[in-house]
Amino acid sequence: MLSVPCPWCGPRDETEFRYGGQAHVAYPDDPATLSDAEWAEYLFMHDNPKGWFAERWFHTAGCRRWFDVVRHTVTYAFEAPR
């Protein structure tokens, strides 16, 4: 089982969390002006590297906070929460 390091609650089982996708993706300034293709690009086209990757996680069964971590996509190792 994967152990996710919550910055407020400490390491917890992954079943307590929801994955929030790639970190540092800016929300569109004026979403009403985006075409369907632009929305699809924003929602679904994110990086998928092999190696270290910045992610968002939400601690649903604990502090109920969002946080960013860097996780290695091959080894599943986490760096310290940011």
Secondary structure, DSSP 4 states (H G I P E B T S, - for coil): --EEEETTTEEEEGGGEEEEEESS-PPPS-GGG--HHHHHHHHH-----SSEEEEEEEETTTT--EEEEEEETTT--B----
